Amino acid sequence: MSEASTDLETETTNPEPENESGKMSFLEHLDELRKRLVHIAAYIAIGCIVALFFHKQIFDFLSAPLTRSLPKGQKLVFTGITDPFTVYMKVAFLAGIFLTIPLTLYEVWKFIAPGLYRKEKRYIVPFLASSLFLFLAGASFCYYIVLPASFKILIELGSSWDPMITIGAYLDLTNMMLLGFGLIFEMPVIVAFLALFGLVSAKFLWNKFSYSFVGIVILAALISPTGDAFNLLIWSAPMVLLYVISIGVAYILGSRRKKKGLT
């Protein structure tokens, strides 16, 4: 009886942790990360294979923001014999990333989940839904607003000359911008996870708003194709808005942590 009561007291005073991260060593975390990255690579590879069957249609879609701004009769060009093959492979790779975004986000969640408490793991549906929506919203904003406006200004800037834009240079720029905007729009989700772990708070983000605003404007100036005021506006305005939304997200999650006595 004494041994049983001792065991019961031990279980009561040292309850099993609700999260699994404490049970995993550093090497086990690395192995888990490797497994998730392998899964993501496999998903993207399958997506690339599927996209290769539609490479021409996808490239026509991607090149539309520029071709609509080119003078009548002008087309994109290539200067190397292997350029078309390389471009179509890049097109398939980009399409593979977008096709498998839901699976990629699920693998990210599977890697993060062991470090969360059981009650926090119920956020999987909001995490997947919001991450997918924000990534696609960022890419769509770039495709339908940023790219046409930027290319129109750039083409008009060089109206004294005949444009000879290579397919490789155009696709590299477009891919970088589409993926970049998709990732930038994930800011509220990233802040949400940092707030869940108590690493950031709404007060901290608000106090750093002036510094963040300057940083956003500088970043927009560096990555914007042109340095004019209009392009700076369409690049920096979404990031500022996302930062403000992130403050709201951090406030809501921080309030919940206080109610649970976690802070």
Salt bridges, closest charged atoms under 4 A:
GLU16 OE2 - LYS23 NZ 2.92
GLU20 OE2 - LYS121 NZ 3.42
ASP31 OD1 - ARG34 NH2 3.07
GLU32 OE1 - LYS35 NZ 3.53
GLU32 OE2 - ARG36 NH2 2.81
GLU107 OE1 - ARG36 NH1 2.93
GLU107 OE1 - HIS39 ND1 3.31
ASP172 OD1 - LYS90 NZ 2.83
